[in-house]
Amino acid sequence: MKISTSTYYADPKVIRAYKEEFEADIRGKIEDIRCDMKGAGYRQLLGQLKRSGIKIGERRLRRIIRENQLQIRPKKKFVRTTDSDHDCLVHPNLLQEMTIDNINQVWAGDITYIRINNGFVYLAVILDLYSRKVIGWAISKKIDGDLTLDALNMAILRRRPPRGVIHHSDRGVQYLCDKYIKQLNDNGFHISCSRKGNPYDNAWVESFMATMKKNEVHMRSYETILDVIDSLPRFIEEVYNKKRLHSSIGDLPPNEFEDIYKNQTEGRPIFKL
């Protein structure tokens, strides 16, 4: 059977003690990971454990999670955030069958809500679709053009993008109002909109929103907008951009992915949108 003599004669009590110690260590690692990513499921946990040098299989990890009742069951709520009942010009979808191979080729924006004691707070984000990094965000109690414009201005200030970047969003009035379109035109963006009633056209930002809700928003009870402002930016900048592994970019965090590829002229991954 090609096993060592020491393994053949190993004391079952020693093996059991080693197993219990190993699984206790895994439980501790899971708790450490979930300090930042409170809704991390087994795939995210498996990736983080392997990056830490811990060898464990998917089936064993799922058993440890199940036997120790470490499953995550976030609460789900829904509030409509897209107001497409307006007279603003709607632009065609420029992303169909498009391929990208670098940052600052396509940015995508969207809005979501966060429940607080006396109502809702709204978050607008801008993602770079190559690295899936959040490059701009804004929080407000009003879901208007100022909210989305603040997120866009943050992204422009941080990235100093070249002219010709595609900006993609849904058909909401917050993205098609005069002041938002003026800022896009002034900075040389090409404007792209999702098709009517098709959420898959902006699935990349929807995926970020779902991750944020699962790992942060649904794990907390925010009382005021100040609680949101104290908590959410940290998750975006310190957890999602710096730590959370993203399967579509080779199980790397967005910041690390950009550091590896943004200065390369050859050999960069190519993605089809």
C-alpha positions in Angstrom: 0.0 0.0 0.0 3.1 2.2 0.0 2.5 3.7 3.5 5.2 4.1 6.2 5.6 1.8 9.2 4.9 4.7 11.6 1.6 5.4 9.9 0.6 1.8 10.0 1.3 1.6 13.8 -0.1 5.1 14.6 -2.1 5.3 17.8 -5.8 6.1 16.9 -5.9 8.4 19.9 -3.0 10.4 18.4 -4.7 10.6 15.0 -8.0 11.7 16.6 -6.3 14.3 18.7 -4.5 15.6 15.5 -7.7 15.7 13.6 -9.5 17.6 16.4 -6.6 20.1 16.7 -6.6 20.6 12.9 -10.3 21.2 12.7 -10.3 23.5 15.7 -7.6 25.5 13.9 -9.8 25.6 10.7 -12.7 26.9 12.8 -10.5 29.7 14.2 -9.3 30.6 10.7 -13.0 30.8 9.5 -13.8 33.2 12.3 -10.7 35.3 11.4 -11.8 35.5 7.7 -15.3 36.3 8.7 -14.2 39.3 10.8 -13.8 41.0 7.5 -16.1 39.0 5.2 -19.0 38.1 7.4 -20.9 36.3 4.7 -18.0 34.4 3.2 -19.3 31.0 1.9 -17.3 27.8 1.5 -15.7 28.8 -1.9 -14.4 32.1 -0.5 -13.2 30.4 2.7 -11.5 27.6 0.7 -9.6 30.2 -1.4 -8.5 32.2 1.6 -7.4 29.1 3.5 -5.3 27.9 0.5 -3.7 31.4 0.1 -2.7 31.0 3.8 -1.0 27.7 3.1 -3.6 25.5 4.6 -4.4 22.3 2.6 -8.0 21.3 3.0 -10.5 19.8 0.6 -13.9 21.2 -0.3 -15.8 18.2 1.2 -13.9 18.4 4.5 -14.4 22.2 4.8 -18.1 21.9 4.1 -18.4 19.2 6.7 -16.7 21.4 9.3 -18.9 24.3 8.4 -22.0 22.1 8.7 -21.1 20.3 11.9 -20.2 23.5 13.6 -23.3 25.4 12.4 -21.2 28.0 10.6 -23.5 28.4 7.6 -24.5 31.9 6.6 -28.2 32.7 6.2 -28.5 36.4 5.3 -31.8 38.2 5.2 -32.9 39.5 1.8 -34.9 42.6 1.1 -35.8 44.4 -2.1 -36.3 48.1 -2.9 -36.6 49.5 -6.5 -33.7 51.9 -7.3 -34.0 52.3 -11.1 -36.3 55.0 -12.3 -36.4 54.7 -16.1 -39.7 56.6 -16.5 -38.1 59.8 -17.9 -37.6 61.7 -21.1 -33.8 61.6 -21.1 -31.9 60.2 -24.1 -31.2 56.5 -23.7 -27.9 55.3 -25.3 -27.3 51.9 -26.9 -25.5 49.0 -25.2 -21.9 49.1 -26.4 -20.7 46.1 -24.4 -22.3 43.2 -26.3 -19.6 40.8 -27.5 -16.9 43.2 -26.4 -13.5 42.0 -25.1 -11.2 43.9 -22.7 -7.6 43.5 -21.8 -6.7 46.5 -19.6 -8.0 48.8 -16.9 -9.8 52.0 -17.9 -11.5 50.5 -20.9 -15.0 50.0 -19.4 -16.5 51.5 -16.2 -19.9 50.4 -14.9 -22.1 52.2 -12.4 -25.2 51.2 -10.3 -27.1 52.1 -7.2 -28.3 50.0 -4.3 -30.1 50.7 -1.0 -29.2 50.1 2.7 -31.9 49.9 5.3 -31.6 52.1 8.4 -34.0 52.6 11.3 -36.0 55.5 9.8 -35.8 54.6 6.1 -33.0 53.9 3.6 -29.6 55.1 2.6 -28.4 54.8 -1.0 -25.0 53.7 -2.3 -23.7 54.5 -5.9 -20.6 52.7 -7.1 -18.3 52.7 -10.2 -16.4 49.5 -11.1 -13.6 49.0 -13.5 -14.8 45.9 -15.3 -11.3 44.6 -16.1 -10.2 44.3 -12.5 -13.7 44.4 -10.9 -12.3 47.0 -8.6 -14.6 49.7 -7.0 -13.0 52.9 -8.1 -15.7 55.4 -7.0 -18.5 55.4 -4.5 -20.9 57.7 -2.8 -23.4 57.4 0.1 -26.5 59.6 0.5 -30.1 59.6 1.9 -31.2 60.9 -1.5 -31.3 58.8 -4.7 -30.6 61.5 -7.2 -28.1 62.7 -9.8 -25.8 64.2 -7.1 -25.3 60.7 -5.6 -24.2 59.1 -8.9 -22.2 62.2 -9.9 -20.2 62.1 -6.6 -19.3 58.5 -7.3 -18.2 59.3 -10.9 -16.2 62.3 -9.7 -14.3 60.1 -7.2 -13.5 57.6 -9.9 -12.3 60.3 -12.3 -10.1 61.9 -9.6 -8.5 58.6 -8.7 -7.9 57.2 -12.1 -7.4 60.2 -14.4 -8.8 58.1 -17.2 -7.9 58.7 -20.9 -10.6 59.8 -23.3 -12.6 57.0 -24.9 -13.5 55.0 -21.8 -16.9 53.3 -22.0 -19.3 54.2 -19.2 -22.0 51.7 -18.8 -25.1 51.9 -16.5 -28.8 51.1 -16.4 -31.5 53.5 -17.8 -32.1 55.2 -14.5 -32.6 59.0 -14.6 -29.7 59.4 -12.1 -27.3 58.3 -14.9 -29.0 60.1 -17.8 -29.7 63.5 -16.3 -28.1 66.6 -17.8 -25.3 67.1 -15.2 -24.2 63.5 -15.3 -24.1 63.3 -19.0 -22.2 66.6 -19.2 -19.5 65.3 -16.9 -19.2 62.2 -19.1 -19.0 64.2 -22.3 -16.5 66.7 -20.7 -14.2 63.8 -19.9 -14.5 62.0 -23.2 -16.5 58.9 -22.2 -18.6 56.8 -24.6 -22.0 56.3 -23.0 -23.6 52.8 -22.9 -26.9 51.7 -21.3 -28.4 48.4 -20.5 -31.3 47.1 -22.5 -34.8 47.7 -21.1 -35.7 45.3 -18.4 -32.5 43.3 -18.7 -30.5 43.2 -15.4 -27.9 40.8 -17.0 -26.6 43.7 -19.0 -25.0 45.1 -15.8 -24.4 41.8 -14.1 -20.8 42.7 -13.0 -22.0 45.5 -10.7 -25.0 43.5 -9.6 -22.5 40.8 -8.5 -20.6 43.3 -6.4 -23.8 44.6 -4.8 -24.8 41.0 -3.9 -21.3 40.3 -2.4 -21.5 43.5 -0.4 -25.0 42.8 0.9 -24.1 39.2 1.9 -20.8 40.0 3.6 -21.5 43.4 5.1 -25.0 44.9 4.9 -27.1 41.9 5.9 -24.7 41.1 8.7 -25.4 44.4 10.5 -28.2 46.5 11.8 -27.5 50.1 10.8 -29.4 52.7 12.9 -28.4 55.9 11.1 -26.6 57.1 8.0 -23.5 57.7 10.1 -23.3 54.0 10.9 -23.3 53.2 7.2 -20.6 55.9 6.5 -18.5 54.4 9.3 -18.8 50.8 8.1 -19.4 50.5 4.3 -16.3 52.4 3.0 -14.0 50.1 5.0 -15.6 47.0 3.5 -15.3 48.5 0.0 -11.7 49.7 0.3 -10.1 47.3 2.8 -12.0 44.1 2.3 -13.5 43.9 -1.2 -10.7 45.7 -3.1 -7.8 44.4 -1.0 -8.7 41.0 0.3 -11.7 39.3 -1.3 -10.8 36.7 -4.0 -12.7 37.0 -7.3 -13.0 33.9 -9.4 -13.3 35.8 -12.7 -9.8 37.3 -12.3 -8.0 34.2 -11.3 -8.9 34.1 -7.6 -7.1 37.3 -6.8 -8.3 40.5 -5.1 -8.9 43.4 -7.4 -6.0 45.5 -6.1 -3.5 42.6 -6.5 -4.8 41.8 -10.0 -4.2 45.4 -11.1 -0.8 45.5 -9.5 0.2 42.4 -11.5 -1.2 43.3 -14.9 -1.6 47.1 -15.3 2.0 47.7 -16.2 2.4 44.7 -18.5 2.3 45.2 -22.2 2.0 41.5 -23.1 0.4 38.5 -21.5 -2.5 40.3 -19.8 -5.7 38.2 -19.5 -8.5 39.0 -22.0 -12.1 38.9 -20.9 -15.2 38.8 -23.0 -18.1 40.8 -21.6 
